[in-house]
Amino acid sequence: MTTRYLISFIDGAMDHIPDEDWADVGEASHAVVREAHLAGVWVFGAGLERQRASVVAPDGTVTDGPYPETREVIGGFSIVDVASREEALAWAAKIAVACRCTQEVRELMPDAEQDAMLRSG
């Protein structure tokens, strides 16, 4: 049985990277994605537009986000489907090296109905 993990970093975590290094960072991060894909653990990942968020309330009210109480917002994320937390941590370490920033790892809650939909395509 496998479990999905969210591997993420906060907005601004890559601000220390000099402009001339961005091509190398992009290649390194894409290499990790290719490796995860070939290993069969890659689900999805992306960088997020800086501070572009909307908060939608249950009543439909939309306000500019992120949440006012949020101190840190996600700058980018990856989702991997692996056999153990240790394996997720190993992928997070590879991503941290490629992106040159610290990664946070969180286990995603299982959802049997959603898993069935994903398997059926």
C-alpha positions in Angstrom: 0.0 0.0 0.0 1.2 3.5 -0.8 0.6 6.9 0.7 0.6 10.3 -0.9 2.8 13.0 0.6 2.8 16.7 0.0 6.4 18.1 -0.3 6.4 21.9 -0.3 8.4 25.0 0.3 7.3 28.5 1.4 7.0 31.5 -0.8 10.3 33.3 -0.9 12.4 30.3 0.0 14.2 30.5 -3.4 14.8 34.3 -3.3 18.5 33.8 -2.4 19.2 32.2 -5.8 21.1 34.5 -8.2 19.5 35.2 -11.5 22.3 33.5 -13.4 21.6 30.2 -11.5 18.0 29.8 -12.4 18.6 27.8 -15.5 20.6 25.3 -13.4 18.0 25.2 -10.7 15.3 24.5 -13.3 17.2 21.7 -14.9 18.0 20.1 -11.5 14.4 20.3 -10.4 13.1 18.9 -13.7 15.7 16.1 -13.4 14.2 15.1 -10.0 10.7 15.2 -11.5 11.8 12.9 -14.3 13.5 10.5 -11.8 10.3 10.4 -9.7 8.2 9.9 -12.8 10.4 7.0 -13.9 10.2 5.5 -10.4 6.4 5.6 -10.6 6.0 7.8 -7.6 5.3 11.2 -9.2 1.7 12.5 -8.9 1.9 16.2 -9.6 3.8 19.3 -8.7 4.0 23.0 -9.5 5.3 26.4 -8.4 2.7 28.9 -7.4 2.3 32.5 -8.5 3.7 34.7 -5.8 1.0 35.8 -3.4 -1.8 35.3 -5.9 -4.6 33.8 -3.9 -8.3 34.3 -3.4 -10.1 33.1 -0.3 -13.7 31.8 -1.0 -16.0 31.6 2.0 -18.8 29.1 2.3 -21.3 31.9 1.5 -19.5 32.6 -1.7 -17.8 35.7 -0.6 -14.4 36.1 -2.4 -11.6 38.2 -0.9 -8.0 38.6 -1.8 -5.8 36.1 0.0 -4.0 34.4 1.4 -5.7 34.0 4.7 -5.0 37.0 6.9 -3.7 34.8 9.7 -1.3 32.9 7.4 2.2 33.9 8.0 3.7 31.8 5.4 2.3 30.7 2.0 3.3 27.8 -0.2 5.6 28.8 -3.0 5.7 25.4 -4.7 4.8 21.8 -4.1 5.2 18.2 -5.2 3.0 15.2 -4.5 4.5 11.8 -4.4 2.9 8.4 -3.9 5.3 6.2 -2.0 5.5 3.2 0.4 6.8 5.0 3.5 7.4 8.3 5.1 11.1 7.6 4.9 10.8 7.3 1.1 8.9 10.6 1.0 11.7 12.2 3.1 14.3 10.9 0.6 12.4 12.5 -2.3 12.1 15.7 -0.3 15.9 15.7 0.2 16.4 15.4 -3.6 14.0 18.2 -4.2 15.7 20.4 -1.5 19.0 20.0 -3.2 17.6 20.7 -6.7 15.6 23.7 -5.6 18.2 24.9 -3.1 15.7 25.4 -0.3 14.2 23.5 2.6 11.2 21.3 2.0 8.3 20.4 4.3 6.7 16.9 4.1 3.1 16.2 5.1 1.2 13.0 4.7 -2.1 13.4 2.8 -5.2 11.7 4.2 -6.3 8.6 2.3 -9.6 8.9 0.3 -10.8 5.5 -1.1 -13.4 7.1 -3.4 -10.9 9.5 -4.9 -8.3 6.7 -5.2 -10.8 4.7 -7.2 -11.5 7.6 -9.5 -7.8 8.1 -10.1 -7.3 4.4 -10.9 -10.2 4.3 -13.4 -8.7 7.2 -15.3 
